[in-house]
Amino acid sequence: MQTLTIGGGHILGIRVEERQRRYRKALADLAAALEENAGLHAQLMTQAREAGVLDERQRMAREIHDTLAQGLTGIIPQLRRPVRATLTDREMQVLTLVADGASNRQAAAKLFISEASIKTHLLHIYDKLDVRYRAAAVGEAYRRGLLS
């Protein structure tokens, strides 16, 4: 019986050792897998960061492109626009009075013409200077050196 007990204990010990050896191997495999996972995670984070930077650069490039394109959209037609005819003497007289602050009625009285004629001259001035209202016409005339 003693031999049987010793033999059974020995077999049980071998099984326990075998099980422990398998557990140690499983733990070593798990540690290796965790280490590999950490390395892959680091690579993935680096790639994600690089992809994010690339996406942001592309977004900014598109935004800069759009901003420049919008700016050039307004400039190019002006550059292509033919030079307008110069202002007539009467248009210069009207523009000078307007720049001095005269109303249509006051300008008409000074030039001995109707207010309707002043309005017509102003429309021609606006067209030639490519503006839409009297203050812009005066500003553009100064910019072009028509008034001093």
C-alpha positions as CSV (number, residue, x, y, z in Angstrom):
1,M,0.0,0.0,0.0
2,Q,2.8,2.2,0.8
3,T,4.3,1.6,-2.6
4,L,1.0,2.4,-4.2
5,T,0.7,5.6,-2.2
6,I,4.2,6.6,-3.1
7,G,3.7,5.7,-6.7
8,G,0.3,7.6,-6.8
9,G,2.0,10.6,-5.1
10,H,4.8,10.5,-7.6
11,I,2.3,10.4,-10.6
12,L,0.3,13.2,-9.0
13,G,3.6,15.2,-8.5
14,I,4.4,14.6,-12.2
15,R,1.0,15.8,-13.2
16,V,1.3,18.9,-11.0
17,E,4.7,19.6,-12.4
18,E,3.4,19.1,-15.9
19,R,0.5,21.5,-15.2
20,Q,2.8,24.1,-13.7
21,R,5.1,23.8,-16.7
22,R,2.1,24.4,-19.0
23,Y,1.0,27.4,-16.9
24,R,4.5,28.9,-17.0
25,K,4.5,28.4,-20.7
26,A,1.1,29.9,-21.1
27,L,2.2,32.9,-18.9
28,A,5.3,33.3,-21.0
29,D,3.3,33.2,-24.2
30,L,0.8,35.7,-22.7
31,A,3.7,38.0,-21.7
32,A,5.1,37.8,-25.2
33,A,1.7,38.5,-26.7
34,L,1.3,41.5,-24.4
35,E,4.7,42.8,-25.4
36,E,3.9,42.3,-29.1
37,N,0.5,44.0,-28.5
38,A,2.2,46.9,-26.8
39,G,4.6,47.3,-29.8
40,L,1.7,47.1,-32.3
41,H,-0.3,49.6,-30.3
42,A,2.7,52.0,-30.3
43,Q,3.0,51.6,-34.1
44,L,-0.8,52.1,-34.5
45,M,-0.7,55.3,-32.4
46,T,2.2,56.6,-34.5
47,Q,0.4,55.8,-37.7
48,A,-2.8,57.4,-36.5
49,R,-0.9,60.5,-35.4
50,E,0.8,60.8,-38.8
51,A,-2.5,60.2,-40.6
52,G,-4.1,62.9,-38.4
53,V,-1.3,65.4,-39.2
54,L,-1.6,64.5,-42.9
55,D,-5.4,65.0,-42.8
56,E,-5.0,68.4,-41.1
57,R,-2.3,69.5,-43.6
58,Q,-4.6,68.6,-46.5
59,R,-7.6,70.4,-44.8
60,M,-5.5,73.5,-44.3
61,A,-4.2,73.3,-47.9
62,R,-7.8,73.1,-49.2
63,E,-8.8,76.0,-47.0
64,I,-5.8,78.2,-48.1
65,H,-6.6,77.3,-51.7
66,D,-10.2,78.2,-51.3
67,T,-9.3,81.5,-49.6
68,L,-6.8,82.4,-52.4
69,A,-9.3,81.4,-55.1
70,Q,-12.0,83.6,-53.6
71,G,-9.6,86.5,-53.4
72,L,-8.4,86.0,-57.0
73,T,-12.0,85.6,-58.2
74,G,-12.6,89.3,-57.4
75,I,-9.2,90.5,-58.7
76,I,-9.0,88.7,-62.1
77,P,-12.2,90.2,-63.6
78,Q,-10.9,93.7,-62.6
79,L,-7.6,93.0,-64.3
80,R,-9.3,91.7,-67.4
81,R,-11.8,94.6,-67.5
82,P,-11.0,97.1,-70.2
83,V,-9.9,100.5,-69.2
84,R,-13.0,102.7,-69.0
85,A,-13.2,105.9,-70.9
86,T,-11.9,109.0,-69.2
87,L,-14.3,111.4,-67.5
88,T,-15.6,114.3,-69.5
89,D,-15.0,117.9,-68.3
90,R,-18.6,118.1,-67.1
91,E,-18.3,114.8,-65.3
92,M,-15.1,116.1,-63.6
93,Q,-17.0,119.2,-62.6
94,V,-19.8,117.1,-61.1
95,L,-17.4,114.8,-59.3
96,T,-15.4,117.8,-57.9
97,L,-18.6,119.3,-56.5
98,V,-19.7,116.0,-55.1
99,A,-16.2,115.5,-53.5
100,D,-16.6,119.0,-51.9
101,G,-19.9,117.8,-50.3
102,A,-22.4,119.3,-52.7
103,S,-25.8,117.7,-53.0
104,N,-27.4,117.0,-56.4
105,R,-29.5,120.2,-56.0
106,Q,-26.5,122.3,-55.0
107,A,-24.3,120.9,-57.9
108,A,-27.1,121.5,-60.4
109,A,-27.5,125.1,-59.3
110,K,-23.7,125.8,-59.5
111,L,-23.5,124.3,-63.0
112,F,-26.8,125.7,-64.2
113,I,-28.2,122.3,-65.2
114,S,-31.1,120.2,-63.8
115,E,-30.8,117.7,-61.0
116,A,-31.7,115.0,-63.5
117,S,-28.6,115.9,-65.5
118,I,-26.5,115.7,-62.4
119,K,-27.9,112.2,-61.7
120,T,-27.2,111.2,-65.3
121,H,-23.6,112.5,-65.0
122,L,-23.2,110.6,-61.7
123,L,-24.4,107.3,-63.3
124,H,-21.8,107.8,-66.1
125,I,-19.1,108.5,-63.4
126,Y,-20.1,105.4,-61.5
127,D,-19.9,103.3,-64.6
128,K,-16.6,104.6,-65.7
129,L,-15.0,104.3,-62.2
130,D,-16.8,100.9,-61.6
131,V,-18.4,102.0,-58.4
132,R,-22.0,102.0,-57.1
133,Y,-22.4,105.2,-55.0
134,R,-21.1,108.7,-54.7
135,A,-18.7,108.2,-51.7
136,A,-17.1,105.2,-53.6
137,A,-16.8,107.4,-56.7
138,V,-15.0,110.1,-54.8
139,G,-12.6,107.6,-53.1
140,E,-11.9,105.9,-56.4
141,A,-11.2,109.3,-58.1
142,Y,-8.7,110.1,-55.4
143,R,-7.1,106.7,-55.7
144,R,-6.7,107.2,-59.4
145,G,-5.4,110.7,-59.0
146,L,-8.3,112.3,-60.7
147,L,-8.9,114.5,-57.7
148,S,-6.3,116.1,-55.4
